[in-house]
Amino acid sequence: MAPETPGSIHEGGELGYVLSHAYGAAFDNPDLIVAAVVGDGEAETGPLATSWHSNKFLNPVADGAVLPILHLNGYKIANPSFLARITQEELDQLFRGYGYTPYFVEGHDPATMHQLMAATLESVIAEILRIQADARKNDSTQRPRWPMIVLRTPKGWTCPKEIDGKKTEDYWRSHQVPMGEMHENPGHIKILEDWMKRYHPEELFDEQGTFNPELAALAPGGQRRMSANPHANGGVLLKDMLLSSHGSNPEYDLTPHSRFELAAHFRSLL
């Protein structure tokens, strides 16, 4: 996901708001589960550190759910990240104190991690649905302990392990541009080519560059595609705000029929 990917709400430049956005999307949206990927660098910001507590406001009867995924890859731009430097026991206790049940997904091998992450997602989604079904059936007012995922992978996962004799994968350098100077250093072009060929593009595309139809068919259709998700479209699901009046005094009647009437109403009070 990236800012130019339709259907993704992607922060950049100013961090700390991913959970605020996620919980805002889930409130009063009972059928929605929002996956929010939190970088371990972003987790150190003040807004994000506070946003973990948004689960206290989530009503399992009337709201959707948020699935935080803390991505611990160990490093920020040039320094180790704090949460990646504490023990798993301490990390587990931290998030249980925040009101979550953490599920840990850890490893280096992509094929193994793919299966482990898929199985973990099955478990946590089932837990979310169980919490909601129980609350909605019994009209429970007790605050549940929501699941979350701690995903621990190497920084720069699958990139070249070393470039120019300097460690890259699983190190802060992968956050930089470790093989720039393409015009002056043709060896970097070869490194990039070898790296990209490890993804076996010949198995993904035909000679004309068309995506393999069998692989394309794996994606969901219609609004289940991320790029067509109406919840990530700023205008598709908008509703008029319900405004209530204060008693019978028309001076405080805040139920106009349009935003223009609302604006005129407030101007009249000035």
N, C-alpha and C positions, 0 to 999 in steps of 0.2 A: 504494500500500500504506500502511496505517496500523494502529495497534494494534487497532482494532476490526474489521479485515479478517480473516476466517477464513483460515487457511492461511499467513499471513505471520508471521514472527518479527521483530518490529519493536522496536528499542530507542528509548528516549526518556528524557530527564532525565539519565541517566548513560551516557556514550558510551565506546566503545573496545573492545567485545566482539564485534562482528559477525563478524570472521574466526575468533575462538575458537569461536563457535557453529557457523560454517560447517564448519570442519575437524572439529569434534566430530561433526557429522552425517555427514561423509564417511568417517571412519575405520571400517574393517571393514564398509563398505557399498559393495561394488564396482560396483554398477550405478547409483549416484547421482551426479549432477552438481549441485553447489550453487552458485547464483549469489548472490554477496554484494556488495551495493551499499555502498560506503564513502564517506561524505561527506568532503569535503576538510577540514571542521572536525574531524570525528572522527579523521581521519588524523593529527592533531597530538597526540592523547592518547598517553600512555605505553603503555597496554595494546595499542592498535592498532598503534603503531609497532613493537612487539615481535612482534605476531601475524603480520606479513608472513613471518616465518621459519618459520611452521608448515609451509610446503611441504617443509621438510627431513625431516619425519616422515611424509610421505604416500608410501605404497607403491603404485605403479601396478598391482601384481599383485593385492593383497588389498583395497585401499581404493578409494573413489570419487574424485571430483575436486572441486576448488573453483575457481570462476571469479570472481576478484575484479574488481569494476567500480568503479574510482575515479572518483567524480563530482566533477569540478572545475568549480564554478560561480563560483569567484573570491572568495567572501566567506563569513565566518562571521556571527554575529549583528550585529556592528557593525564588523568589521575585515576586511582582506584575509586570505585564507588563504595559508599559506607555499608549498604545493606548486603553487599557481596562479601564483606570482610568479617561478618559476625557468624557464629556457628548456626547450623540448621536448627538446633534446639532453641536458641535465642530468637531466631527469625520466626519459628513456629509460635513461640510464646508471644511475640510482639503482635502478630496478626490475630491470634486468638484473643488477645487483650482488646484489639480493635473490634472484635465481634465477628470474625470470619473463621471458617475452617479451611486451612491451607492444604492444598494438594501439591506435592513436589514432583516436577518432571525434570530430570537431570540427565545429561549425557553428552557425548561427542559424536557418536555415529548417527548420521542423518536417517538411515533406514530404520534403525532401532527407535530413534526418537520420534519418528513419524508415527509409528504404531503406538508408542507409549502415550503420545499426546492425544491421538485419536481415542484411545481407550479412556484416558482421563477426562476428556471432554464428554464422552458418553456418561461417565459417572457423575460429573458435576451437573450436567443438564438434567439428568434423572433426579438428582437431589433437589435442584431448584423446582422442578415440577412437583415433586413430592411435598415440599414446603408450601407451595402455593395451593395445591389441592387440599392439603390438610387445613390450611387457614380458611380457604373459601368454603369448605364443607362445614367446618365447625365455627366459622366466623370468629376465629381466634384473634385476640389482641396482643398476644405475647410476641415479643420481638424474636425472630428466628436468628440462628447463626448461619449466615450465607456462606457458600463455598467460594473459594478463590484459587487461582493456580499460581504457583511460583515456578517459572520456567528458567532453568539455569543452563545456558549454552555458552560456548566460547565467543568472545568478541571477534567480529569479522569471520564468523563461522563459514568454513569451506573456502576462504580466500587462500592465496599462497601462504605457506607457513613462514617463509622467510623471503625478503626482498633485499637485494644488495647486502646479504649477510646479516640483516637485522630482523629480529622476530616481528611477525606481523599478525598472524592468526593468534587469537587468545591473548591479545595485548593491545595497548592503547593506540599503537601506530595504525591499526586498521580503521580508526576513526578519522585519520588524516588522508592525505593523498600519497600513499607510500610508493607509487610508481608513476609519478608525473614525468615531466621532461621527455615526452615521447619523441620529439624531433631530435633531441640531442642524444638520446639513449635508445637505439633500436632494440636493445635487449629487453627493455620494458614492454615493447610491443609483443615480443615473443612470450613473455611471462603472461600477459593479458590473453593472448590467443590460446595458450595452453590451458589457462584457467577456464575460459569460456567453453572450450571443447570438452572439458570434463563433464559438462552438463548434457553432452550428446545431442546437439541440436538436430543432427540428421534423423534422430528418432522422433523428434517433435514436429518437424516441418518437412514438406516435400521440396523438390528442386526449385519450385517457383516461390517458395517461402510461405506457402499456405499451411496453416496449422492442421495437424493431424485430426481428421473428423472424429475418430474414435475417442481421442482425448478431449476434444471440444464437447462431446456428448456427455462427459462426466459432470459438467457444470450444470447447476439447476436452471430451470427455465423461468420465464416471466419475471415477476417481482422478487423471486427468490435469488436472482442474480444481484450481486452487490451493487453493480452500476445502476440497477433499476429499483433499488430499495427505496420506497417512498419515505421512510423514516429519515433518510439522509438527504432528502430534498427539502430545501427551506420553505417551499410554498405549497406543496401538494396536500399536506395534512393539517393546514392551519384551520382553526376554528375561532369563531367570535368569542371573546372573553365574556363570561357571565358576570355581570355587575349587579350588586344588590343595593336597594335603597335603604336609608336609615330612617325607619319609622314612616310617618306620613308627611314629613316636611319636604315640600318640593324643592327647597333650596339644596337639599342633600341627595336628591334623586339622581343616582349615577347609572341610569339604565337608558341611555340614548340609543338610537338605532344605528349609528355609524360612528366611526372615529372622528369624522368631521364635526358631528354634533357634540361629541365628547369634548373636542378641543374648544368649540364655541362656548360650551357650558363652563369650562374652567376659565376662559377669558372673561366671561361675564362675572365671575366671582372676584376677579382682580380689582 
